[in-house]
Amino acid sequence: MDRLTQYLVLLLLGGVTLSVALGDAHLAYVQPGFRPLLLLASVVLLALGLIGVVRERSRPHSEAAAAGGHDHGHAAPRVAWLLLLPVAVVLLVAPPALGPFTADRQAQQVVVPEDHQALGIGANDPGEDHRTMTLLNYSLHALAADTRALHGRLVRLTGFVTPREGGGWYVSRIGINCCAADAVAFTVAVDGEQGDLVADQWVEVIGSWAPPRPHPRSGYPEAVITPRSVIPIEAPANTYQG
């Protein structure tokens, strides 16, 4: 890989990074807050690549030919071609957001802190008879020693369908702190049969608290909701929860 090719690879990497950052594709990899950093990185890559290409193209042909015999030490090793692999992956087989496979294998036990206060869950959504909650927030209340905050209340949860070993299913979400590499899964068991719902289908579950049940493999208590309604919905642009 000669110098000109190296600069062209930088341009390609910068262009792909910019394309990912400008749309919603970056949400499959990182938190929304990292978008400015991706934009900055793409601008730097494009600038370095463009400056390098202009510099190489502006070199006199005779100078380039004379330097050809002495430029081998500046050539990048063959392994540098591996830089094109992430470009090919993004362009050809852009991976989807993490889903049921991750949820089944990286579900985390929700441990309620000892000092957890049995506070209310807040007022219902405007004009509705239910309260929208994240899966983690619902689990903290559902697994607490004092669950009175959920008694007599309807809760709305959204997520994708994950089959449950031994029967039933989960409404699931993937949570990330930084990027998809540190992903963990939050799940709430739905008290009912999966029926026609398919894995990875996004749903809205409105229901009420039910007593915890043991996880089918690990035995720790998992939050449960008794559904009043289960409605298929479109997946959100950002499928992860921070």
Summary of the structure (lengths in Angstrom):
residues: 242
radius of gyration: 25.3
end to end distance: 40.8
largest distance: 84.4
contacts: 701
relative contact order: 0.14
helix: 40%
strand: 23%
